[in-house]
Amino acid sequence: MKVTKTDIKILVDLYKSVDGLGPYIFYQRYKYSPATVFKSTTRFQKMEFIVSKDDKLFITEKGKAFVEENRFIYDEHKFDRIPKEFLGNKIGVNAPYIPNLSKISKEILTLNNKGDG
């Protein structure tokens, strides 16, 4: 299934919404045409990611799981997108650090440093 940036914005906005959103809100925020919103929301309704009640769109648990597993949600800080399995111990600012040479590529260690000048 191909997910476009438009689809992601619609799903993320619905994920963050507390009381659902009306379709017109996507025109106000992103200037999406009604046809674009209708196409995306209809497709997600068929997939049971969102439901429509009283002229509002709500994300389902299945939709929330889809957003979370694809990591569409993150905070302003770019490092919040790093999966937990890749995070390690943090070192302090100006703390001494010695890299583990066994994990560095041999190509990097054996490069002839020609420099810039």
N, C-alpha and C positions, 0 to 999 in steps of 0.2 A: 504494500500500500504506500503510495506516494503522499507525503504530507508537505504542504506548501507553507510558506511563512504566514500567509493569511490564516490557514488552518490553525497553526500554532498560536497565533495571537488570539484567535477566537477561543480556543480551548483554555489558554492560560488565563484570559480574562474571566471566563466562566469558573475556572478553578479557584481564582482569588475572590470571586463574588460571594457574598454572604446570602443574599436573597434573590439570586438569579439576575439575568439581564434581559432587557428587551432587544430585539434585533436592530432597532434604530440606533442604539448606543454605539454600534460598530461603525455606522456612518459618521456619527459625531466625533468619535475618537480617531478613526483611520481613513475616513472618506471612502469606505468600501461601498460599492453599489449594492442595491437590494438583491440583484441577481447573484452577486458574489457571496453575500451572506447566506442567501437561500440555498445555494449550491453546497456550501460547506456544512451548514447546519443540517440539511436533509441527509447528506452522506453520513454525518455523525449520528443522526437519529437512527438510521438503518443499522449502524454498527453498535447501537445502544450505548454510546458515549455521552449523549445528552438527551434530555427529554424536554418537551414543551408543555407548559401548564399555564393557563390564564395569560396567554400572549407573552410569556417570559420563558427564557431558556435556562435550564439547570443542568449542571454536569452530574453524571451518575457516578457510583463507586467504580464502575468499570472504566469510565472516562478519567477519573482521578488516578487510578492505577496506571493507565496508559501514559498520562502526563508525567507521573513520578518515575516510571521505569525508563522513559526516554529522556529524563532530566531536562525537561523544558522549563522547570521552575528553578530560579536561582535569584539570589539577592543582587544588589548593586555591585558588590565586590566580586571581581572575576574569579577569585580563588574559591568561591563557594560552589563552583561547578565541578571541582575536582572530586571524583568518587572517593568514598571513605577508605576503600582498600588501597589507595595510592598515597594516603597521608601517612607521614612518619613523625618521628619526634622532631620538635622544633628546637632550634638553637637560638640563643639570645643574640641580641645585636652586639656586635664587636666581640663575640665569643670566638675563641680559637677553633678552627675546623681543619681537620686533616682528611682529605678524600680517601676513599677506599680504592687503591690503585688496581685491585683485582677486578673491579667492576667497570673500569674505564677501558674503552676500546683501545686495542694495541695500535691501531692506525693513528689515533690521536697522540699516543705516547711517543711514537717513532717518527712523527712528521719532522721534516727538516724545516725549522723555523726560519724562513727567509726574511720575515719582517716587512715593513713598509718602506724602508729607506736605507 
